[in-house]
Amino acid sequence: MEAALRGVRGKLAEHRERVISALLLGSFVALGWRSSEQQREIDGLEAEKSALRAANASMSSAMWAWREELFALAAAPSPPISAARLRHIYGEEEPAPPAPKQPGSDDEEPISIA
């Protein structure tokens, strides 16, 4: 066993630069392969991203068209839904200001600190 180890060490010592070059070449090949795999994955993700953006834009325009159609229906003579209700659904309705307090009204409970 020792003789075999000495033989391997001797061969490595003689061809040290070749072994190092082979190891470096193997490392570069492995890194190049990994890089190409990652680039393929990135390209696929970018294609998926652009497809999702296009679908999102399409859905957004469809939703806007439906909204406009609903408001047009609300403006009709006998609307199935009121325009005020639509504005409330879409968050466009401003909250009503609080009613002014009448002097002498005791709507509020007194605060007591014990």
DSSP file (Angstrom, degrees, kcal/mol; ACC not computed):
  #  RESIDUE AA STRUCTURE BP1 BP2  ACC     N-H-->O    O-->H-N    N-H-->O    O-->H-N    TCO  KAPPA ALPHA  PHI   PSI    X-CA   Y-CA   Z-CA
    1    1 A M     >        0   0    0      0, 0.0     4,-2.2     0, 0.0     5,-0.2   0.000 360.0 360.0 360.0 -44.5    0.0    0.0    0.0
    2    2 A E  H  >  +     0   0    0      1,-0.2     4,-2.6     2,-0.2     5,-0.2   0.872 360.0  54.4 -64.0 -36.2    2.8    2.4    0.9
    3    3 A A  H  > S+     0   0    0      2,-0.2     4,-2.2     1,-0.2    -1,-0.2   0.899 107.7  49.8 -64.9 -39.3    4.6    1.6   -2.3
    4    4 A A  H  > S+     0   0    0      2,-0.2     4,-2.4     1,-0.2    -2,-0.2   0.910 111.0  49.2 -65.6 -41.8    1.4    2.5   -4.3
    5    5 A L  H  X S+     0   0    0     -4,-2.2     4,-2.9     1,-0.2     5,-0.2   0.910 111.1  49.6 -63.8 -41.6    1.1    5.8   -2.4
    6    6 A R  H  X S+     0   0    0     -4,-2.6     4,-2.5     1,-0.2    -1,-0.2   0.887 110.6  51.1 -64.3 -36.7    4.8    6.6   -3.0
    7    7 A G  H  X S+     0   0    0     -4,-2.2     4,-2.3     2,-0.2    -2,-0.2   0.910 111.3  46.6 -66.1 -41.7    4.3    5.8   -6.7
    8    8 A V  H  X S+     0   0    0     -4,-2.4     4,-2.7     2,-0.2    -2,-0.2   0.924 113.3  49.4 -66.4 -43.4    1.2    8.1   -6.9
    9    9 A R  H  X S+     0   0    0     -4,-2.9     4,-2.5     1,-0.2    -2,-0.2   0.904 110.7  50.7 -61.7 -40.0    3.1   10.9   -5.1
   10   10 A G  H  X S+     0   0    0     -4,-2.5     4,-2.0    -5,-0.2    -1,-0.2   0.926 111.5  46.7 -63.3 -44.5    6.0   10.5   -7.4
   11   11 A K  H  X S+     0   0    0     -4,-2.3     4,-2.2     1,-0.2    -2,-0.2   0.897 113.0  50.4 -64.3 -40.4    3.8   10.7  -10.5
   12   12 A L  H  < S+     0   0    0     -4,-2.7    -2,-0.2     1,-0.2     7,-0.2   0.898 109.5  50.6 -65.3 -38.8    2.0   13.7   -9.1
   13   13 A A  H >< S+     0   0    0     -4,-2.5     3,-0.7     1,-0.2    -1,-0.2   0.889 112.1  47.5 -65.3 -38.3    5.3   15.4   -8.3
   14   14 A E  H 3< S+     0   0    0     -4,-2.0     3,-0.2     1,-0.2    -1,-0.2   0.886 125.3  29.4 -69.3 -37.9    6.5   14.8  -11.9
   15   15 A H  T 3X S+     0   0    0     -4,-2.2     4,-2.4     1,-0.2    -1,-0.2  -0.115  78.8 131.4-115.2  35.2    3.3   16.1  -13.5
   16   16 A R  H <> S+     0   0    0     -3,-0.7     4,-2.5     1,-0.2     5,-0.2   0.899  74.5  48.0 -56.8 -46.4    2.2   18.6  -10.9
   17   17 A E  H  > S+     0   0    0      1,-0.2     4,-2.4    -3,-0.2    -1,-0.2   0.875 111.3  50.7 -66.5 -36.5    1.5   21.4  -13.3
   18   18 A R  H  > S+     0   0    0      2,-0.2     4,-2.6     1,-0.2    -1,-0.2   0.902 111.0  49.0 -65.9 -40.7   -0.5   19.1  -15.6
   19   19 A V  H  X S+     0   0    0     -4,-2.4     4,-2.6     2,-0.2    -2,-0.2   0.933 112.9  47.0 -64.8 -45.3   -2.6   17.9  -12.7
   20   20 A I  H  X S+     0   0    0     -4,-2.5     4,-2.6     1,-0.2    -2,-0.2   0.914 113.0  49.3 -62.8 -42.3   -3.2   21.5  -11.5
   21   21 A S  H  X S+     0   0    0     -4,-2.4     4,-2.7     2,-0.2    -1,-0.2   0.905 111.1  49.7 -63.6 -40.9   -4.1   22.5  -15.1
   22   22 A A  H  X S+     0   0    0     -4,-2.6     4,-2.5     2,-0.2    -2,-0.2   0.916 112.0  48.0 -64.7 -42.1   -6.5   19.5  -15.4
   23   23 A L  H  X S+     0   0    0     -4,-2.6     4,-2.3     2,-0.2    -2,-0.2   0.913 113.1  47.7 -64.5 -42.6   -8.2   20.4  -12.1
   24   24 A L  H  X S+     0   0    0     -4,-2.6     4,-2.6     2,-0.2    -2,-0.2   0.907 111.7  50.4 -64.1 -41.5   -8.5   24.1  -13.2
   25   25 A L  H  X S+     0   0    0     -4,-2.7     4,-2.4     1,-0.2    -2,-0.2   0.924 110.5  49.6 -62.9 -43.4   -9.9   23.1  -16.6
   26   26 A G  H  X S+     0   0    0     -4,-2.5     4,-2.4     1,-0.2    -1,-0.2   0.894 110.9  50.2 -61.4 -40.2  -12.4   20.8  -14.9
   27   27 A S  H  X S+     0   0    0     -4,-2.3     4,-2.6     2,-0.2    -2,-0.2   0.919 110.9  48.4 -64.2 -43.7  -13.4   23.7  -12.6
   28   28 A F  H  X S+     0   0    0     -4,-2.6     4,-2.5     2,-0.2    -2,-0.2   0.882 111.2  50.4 -65.6 -37.4  -13.9   26.1  -15.5
   29   29 A V  H  X S+     0   0    0     -4,-2.4     4,-2.4     2,-0.2    -2,-0.2   0.932 112.1  47.6 -64.4 -45.0  -15.9   23.5  -17.4
   30   30 A A  H  X S+     0   0    0     -4,-2.4     4,-2.4     1,-0.2    -2,-0.2   0.911 113.8  47.1 -63.2 -42.3  -18.2   23.0  -14.3
   31   31 A L  H  X S+     0   0    0     -4,-2.6     4,-2.5     2,-0.2    -1,-0.2   0.890 111.8  50.8 -66.4 -39.1  -18.6   26.7  -13.8
   32   32 A G  H  X S+     0   0    0     -4,-2.5     4,-2.2     2,-0.2    -2,-0.2   0.904 111.0  48.2 -64.6 -41.2  -19.3   27.3  -17.5
   33   33 A W  H  X S+     0   0    0     -4,-2.4     4,-2.2     2,-0.2    -2,-0.2   0.925 112.8  48.1 -64.2 -44.5  -22.0   24.5  -17.4
   34   34 A R  H  X S+     0   0    0     -4,-2.4     4,-2.4     1,-0.2    -2,-0.2   0.901 111.0  51.6 -63.1 -40.0  -23.6   26.0  -14.3
   35   35 A S  H  X S+     0   0    0     -4,-2.5     4,-2.3     1,-0.2    -1,-0.2   0.898 109.3  49.3 -64.0 -40.8  -23.5   29.5  -15.8
   36   36 A S  H  X S+     0   0    0     -4,-2.2     4,-2.2     2,-0.2    -1,-0.2   0.895 110.8  50.7 -67.8 -37.9  -25.3   28.3  -19.0
   37   37 A E  H  X S+     0   0    0     -4,-2.2     4,-2.1     2,-0.2    -2,-0.2   0.923 111.6  47.8 -62.2 -44.1  -27.9   26.5  -16.9
   38   38 A Q  H  X S+     0   0    0     -4,-2.4     4,-2.5     1,-0.2    -2,-0.2   0.884 110.0  52.4 -65.0 -37.8  -28.5   29.6  -14.9
   39   39 A Q  H  X S+     0   0    0     -4,-2.3     4,-2.5     2,-0.2    -1,-0.2   0.893 108.4  50.6 -66.4 -38.8  -28.7   31.7  -18.0
   40   40 A R  H  X S+     0   0    0     -4,-2.2     4,-2.1     2,-0.2    -1,-0.2   0.904 111.4  48.7 -62.9 -40.3  -31.3   29.4  -19.5
   41   41 A E  H  X S+     0   0    0     -4,-2.1     4,-2.4     2,-0.2    -2,-0.2   0.910 111.1  49.8 -65.8 -41.5  -33.3   29.7  -16.2
   42   42 A I  H  X S+     0   0    0     -4,-2.5     4,-2.5     2,-0.2    -2,-0.2   0.913 109.9  51.0 -62.7 -43.1  -33.1   33.5  -16.3
   43   43 A D  H  X S+     0   0    0     -4,-2.5     4,-2.1     1,-0.2    -1,-0.2   0.908 110.8  48.8 -61.7 -41.5  -34.2   33.6  -19.9
   44   44 A G  H  X S+     0   0    0     -4,-2.1     4,-2.3     1,-0.2    -1,-0.2   0.910 111.8  48.8 -63.8 -42.4  -37.2   31.4  -19.1
   45   45 A L  H  X S+     0   0    0     -4,-2.4     4,-2.4     2,-0.2    -2,-0.2   0.877 110.1  51.5 -66.3 -37.3  -38.1   33.6  -16.1
   46   46 A E  H  X S+     0   0    0     -4,-2.5     4,-2.3     2,-0.2    -1,-0.2   0.893 110.0  49.3 -66.2 -38.7  -37.8   36.8  -18.2
   47   47 A A  H  X S+     0   0    0     -4,-2.1     4,-2.0     2,-0.2    -2,-0.2   0.915 112.3  48.1 -65.0 -41.7  -40.2   35.3  -20.8
   48   48 A E  H  X S+     0   0    0     -4,-2.3     4,-2.5     1,-0.2    -2,-0.2   0.889 109.9  53.6 -64.6 -38.5  -42.6   34.3  -18.1
   49   49 A K  H  X S+     0   0    0     -4,-2.4     4,-2.5     2,-0.2    -2,-0.2   0.926 109.4  46.6 -62.2 -45.9  -42.4   37.8  -16.6
   50   50 A S  H  X S+     0   0    0     -4,-2.3     4,-2.1     1,-0.2    -1,-0.2   0.876 112.5  50.7 -67.1 -35.0  -43.2   39.5  -19.9
   51   51 A A  H  X S+     0   0    0     -4,-2.0     4,-2.3     2,-0.2    -2,-0.2   0.910 111.2  48.3 -66.8 -40.8  -46.1   37.1  -20.4
   52   52 A L  H  X S+     0   0    0     -4,-2.5     4,-2.6     2,-0.2    -2,-0.2   0.892 110.5  51.3 -66.5 -39.1  -47.4   37.9  -16.9
   53   53 A R  H  X S+     0   0    0     -4,-2.5     4,-2.5     2,-0.2    -1,-0.2   0.906 110.4  49.0 -63.5 -40.5  -47.1   41.6  -17.5
   54   54 A A  H  X S+     0   0    0     -4,-2.1     4,-2.2     2,-0.2    -2,-0.2   0.915 112.8  47.4 -65.1 -41.9  -49.0   41.3  -20.8
   55   55 A A  H  X S+     0   0    0     -4,-2.3     4,-2.6     2,-0.2    -2,-0.2   0.897 111.6  51.4 -65.2 -39.4  -51.8   39.3  -19.0
   56   56 A N  H  X S+     0   0    0     -4,-2.6     4,-2.5     2,-0.2    -2,-0.2   0.914 110.2  48.3 -63.6 -43.5  -51.9   41.8  -16.2
   57   57 A A  H  X S+     0   0    0     -4,-2.5     4,-2.3     2,-0.2    -1,-0.2   0.898 111.8  50.4 -64.0 -39.7  -52.3   44.7  -18.6
   58   58 A S  H  X S+     0   0    0     -4,-2.2     4,-2.1     2,-0.2    -2,-0.2   0.923 112.2  46.2 -64.2 -44.8  -55.0   42.9  -20.5
   59   59 A M  H  X S+     0   0    0     -4,-2.6     4,-2.7     2,-0.2    -2,-0.2   0.892 111.2  53.3 -65.1 -38.7  -56.9   42.1  -17.2
   60   60 A S  H  X S+     0   0    0     -4,-2.5     4,-2.1     1,-0.2    -2,-0.2   0.922 110.2  45.9 -63.4 -44.0  -56.5   45.7  -16.1
   61   61 A S  H  X S+     0   0    0     -4,-2.3     4,-2.2     2,-0.2    -1,-0.2   0.877 112.7  51.2 -67.7 -35.8  -58.0   47.1  -19.3
   62   62 A A  H  X S+     0   0    0     -4,-2.1     4,-2.3     2,-0.2    -2,-0.2   0.917 110.5  48.7 -65.8 -42.2  -60.8   44.6  -19.1
   63   63 A M  H  X S+     0   0    0     -4,-2.7     4,-2.2     1,-0.2    -2,-0.2   0.884 110.7  50.8 -65.0 -37.5  -61.6   45.6  -15.5
   64   64 A W  H  X S+     0   0    0     -4,-2.1     4,-2.5     2,-0.2    -1,-0.2   0.903 109.8  50.3 -65.7 -40.3  -61.5   49.3  -16.5
   65   65 A A  H  X S+     0   0    0     -4,-2.2     4,-2.3     2,-0.2    -2,-0.2   0.904 110.6  49.4 -64.6 -40.8  -63.9   48.6  -19.4
   66   66 A W  H  X S+     0   0    0     -4,-2.3     4,-2.6     2,-0.2    -1,-0.2   0.900 110.2  51.6 -63.5 -39.9  -66.3   46.7  -17.0
   67   67 A R  H  X S+     0   0    0     -4,-2.2     4,-2.4     2,-0.2    -2,-0.2   0.934 110.6  47.3 -61.7 -46.5  -66.1   49.6  -14.6
   68   68 A E  H  X S+     0   0    0     -4,-2.5     4,-2.0     1,-0.2    -1,-0.2   0.888 111.6  51.3 -62.7 -38.7  -67.0   52.1  -17.3
   69   69 A E  H  X S+     0   0    0     -4,-2.3     4,-2.3     2,-0.2    -1,-0.2   0.899 108.9  51.1 -65.5 -40.1  -69.9   49.8  -18.5
   70   70 A L  H  X S+     0   0    0     -4,-2.6     4,-2.2     2,-0.2    -2,-0.2   0.914 110.2  48.5 -64.0 -42.2  -71.2   49.7  -14.9
   71   71 A F  H  X S+     0   0    0     -4,-2.4     4,-1.1     2,-0.2    -1,-0.2   0.857 110.2  52.3 -66.8 -33.1  -71.1   53.4  -14.5
   72   72 A A  H  < S+     0   0    0     -4,-2.0     4,-0.4     2,-0.2     3,-0.2   0.895 109.8  48.9 -67.1 -39.1  -72.9   53.7  -17.9
   73   73 A L  H >< S+     0   0    0     -4,-2.3     3,-1.1     1,-0.2    -2,-0.2   0.875 107.7  55.0 -65.6 -36.5  -75.6   51.3  -16.6
   74   74 A A  H 3< S+     0   0    0     -4,-2.2     9,-0.4     1,-0.3    -1,-0.2   0.771 104.8  54.1 -68.2 -24.8  -75.9   53.4  -13.4
   75   75 A A  T 3< S+     0   0    0     -4,-1.1    -1,-0.3    -3,-0.2    -2,-0.2   0.541  88.9 104.5 -84.9  -6.6  -76.6   56.5  -15.5
   76   76 A A  S <  S-     0   0    0     -3,-1.1    -3,-0.0    -4,-0.4     0, 0.0  -0.217  89.5-102.2 -69.4 164.4  -79.4   54.7  -17.4
   77   77 A P  S    S+     0   0    0      0, 0.0    -1,-0.1     0, 0.0    -4,-0.0   0.892 116.6  25.0 -58.9 -43.2  -83.1   55.5  -16.5
   78   78 A S  S    S-     0   0    0     -5,-0.1    -3,-0.1     3,-0.0    -2,-0.1  -0.726  87.7-165.9-122.9  83.3  -83.7   52.4  -14.4
   79   79 A P        -     0   0    0      0, 0.0    -5,-0.1     0, 0.0     3,-0.1  -0.393  23.4-144.3 -74.5 142.6  -80.2   51.4  -13.1
   80   80 A P  S    S+     0   0    0      0, 0.0     2,-0.3     0, 0.0    -6,-0.1   0.717  93.2  22.0 -73.2 -20.0  -79.7   47.9  -11.6
   81   81 A I  S    S-     0   0    0    -11,-0.2     2,-0.1    -8,-0.1    -3,-0.0  -0.994  89.9-112.4-145.7 144.4  -77.2   49.6   -9.2
   82   82 A S     >  -     0   0    0     -2,-0.3     4,-1.9     1,-0.1     5,-0.1  -0.407  18.3-126.3 -80.0 154.7  -76.9   53.2   -8.1
   83   83 A A  H  > S+     0   0    0     -9,-0.4     4,-2.7     1,-0.2     5,-0.2   0.859 112.0  56.1 -65.3 -35.5  -74.0   55.4   -9.1
   84   84 A A  H  > S+     0   0    0      1,-0.2     4,-2.1     2,-0.2    -1,-0.2   0.905 106.7  49.7 -63.7 -40.1  -73.4   56.2   -5.4
   85   85 A R  H  > S+     0   0    0      2,-0.2     4,-2.4     1,-0.2    -2,-0.2   0.898 111.1  49.4 -65.6 -39.9  -73.1   52.5   -4.6
   86   86 A L  H  X S+     0   0    0     -4,-1.9     4,-2.7     2,-0.2     6,-0.2   0.916 109.7  50.7 -64.1 -43.5  -70.6   52.1   -7.4
   87   87 A R  H  <>S+     0   0    0     -4,-2.7     5,-2.8     1,-0.2     6,-1.1   0.893 111.5  49.0 -61.6 -37.2  -68.5   55.0   -6.2
   88   88 A H  H ><5S+     0   0    0     -4,-2.1     3,-0.8     3,-0.2    -2,-0.2   0.909 110.8  49.8 -67.3 -41.8  -68.6   53.5   -2.7
   89   89 A I  H 3<5S+     0   0    0     -4,-2.4    -2,-0.2     1,-0.2    -1,-0.2   0.913 114.5  44.1 -62.5 -43.2  -67.5   50.1   -4.1
   90   90 A Y  T 3<5S-     0   0    0     -4,-2.7    -1,-0.2    -5,-0.1    -2,-0.2   0.432 114.5-116.7 -84.6   1.7  -64.6   51.6   -6.1
   91   91 A G  T < 5S+     0   0    0     -3,-0.8    -3,-0.2    -4,-0.4    -4,-0.1   0.742  81.5 119.9  74.7  22.6  -63.6   53.8   -3.2
   92   92 A E      < +     0   0    0     -5,-2.8     2,-0.4    -6,-0.2    -4,-0.2   0.568  43.2 100.6 -94.6 -10.4  -64.3   57.1   -5.0
   93   93 A E  S    S-     0   0    0     -6,-1.1     3,-0.0    -9,-0.1    -9,-0.0  -0.618  70.6-133.4 -82.8 128.6  -66.9   58.3   -2.5
   94   94 A E        -     0   0    0     -2,-0.4    -2,-0.1     1,-0.1     2,-0.1  -0.574  30.6-105.0 -75.5 139.7  -65.7   60.8   -0.1
   95   95 A P        -     0   0    0      0, 0.0    -1,-0.1     0, 0.0     0, 0.0  -0.394  40.1-104.7 -65.8 143.4  -66.8   60.1    3.5
   96   96 A A        -     0   0    0      1,-0.1     3,-0.1    -2,-0.1    -3,-0.0  -0.436  37.3-111.5 -67.8 137.8  -69.5   62.4    4.7
   97   97 A P        -     0   0    0      0, 0.0    -1,-0.1     0, 0.0     2,-0.0  -0.388  42.3 -93.5 -67.3 149.6  -68.3   65.1    7.1
   98   98 A P        -     0   0    0      0, 0.0     3,-0.1     0, 0.0     0, 0.0  -0.342  45.1-103.6 -64.7 144.2  -69.6   64.7   10.7
   99   99 A A        -     0   0    0      1,-0.1     3,-0.1    -3,-0.1     2,-0.0  -0.385  42.7-100.5 -66.5 143.2  -72.7   66.5   11.5
  100  100 A P        -     0   0    0      0, 0.0     2,-0.3     0, 0.0    -1,-0.1  -0.373  40.1-110.1 -66.4 144.8  -72.2   69.7   13.5
  101  101 A K        -     0   0    0     -3,-0.1     3,-0.0     1,-0.1     0, 0.0  -0.539  24.8-130.8 -76.0 135.9  -72.9   69.3   17.2
  102  102 A Q    >   -     0   0    0     -2,-0.3     3,-2.0     1,-0.1     2,-0.1  -0.710  31.5-105.9 -83.7 135.4  -75.9   71.1   18.5
  103  103 A P  T 3  S+     0   0    0      0, 0.0     3,-0.1     0, 0.0    -1,-0.1  -0.393 104.6  21.0 -63.1 136.0  -75.2   73.1   21.6
  104  104 A G  T 3  S+     0   0    0      1,-0.3     2,-0.4    -2,-0.1    -2,-0.0   0.408  87.5 133.3  88.7  -2.0  -76.6   71.4   24.7
  105  105 A S    <   -     0   0    0     -3,-2.0     2,-0.3     1,-0.1    -1,-0.3  -0.672  42.9-158.3 -83.8 136.9  -76.8   67.9   23.2
  106  106 A D        +     0   0    0     -2,-0.4    -1,-0.1     1,-0.2     0, 0.0  -0.441  44.4 133.7-110.9  56.8  -75.4   65.3   25.5
  107  107 A D        +     0   0    0     -2,-0.3     2,-0.3     2,-0.1    -1,-0.2   0.733  58.2  75.4 -75.8 -21.9  -74.6   62.6   22.9
  108  108 A E  S    S-     0   0    0     -3,-0.3     3,-0.0     1,-0.0     0, 0.0  -0.660  82.7-125.0 -93.8 146.2  -71.2   62.0   24.4
  109  109 A E        -     0   0    0     -2,-0.3     2,-0.1     1,-0.1    -2,-0.1  -0.673  33.3-108.6 -84.6 143.1  -70.6   60.1   27.6
  110  110 A P        -     0   0    0      0, 0.0     2,-0.5     0, 0.0    -1,-0.1  -0.428  28.9-126.5 -69.8 146.3  -68.6   62.0   30.2
  111  111 A I        -     0   0    0     -2,-0.1     2,-0.4     2,-0.0    -3,-0.0  -0.811  27.7-172.3 -94.3 128.2  -65.1   60.8   30.7
  112  112 A S        -     0   0    0     -2,-0.5     2,-0.6     2,-0.0     0, 0.0  -0.978  13.5-155.8-125.2 136.2  -64.2   60.0   34.3
  113  113 A I              0   0    0     -2,-0.4    -2,-0.0     1,-0.1     0, 0.0  -0.938 360.0 360.0-108.1 118.9  -60.8   59.1   35.6
  114  114 A A              0   0    0     -2,-0.6    -1,-0.1     0, 0.0    -2,-0.0   0.441 360.0 360.0 -97.2 360.0  -60.9   57.1   38.8
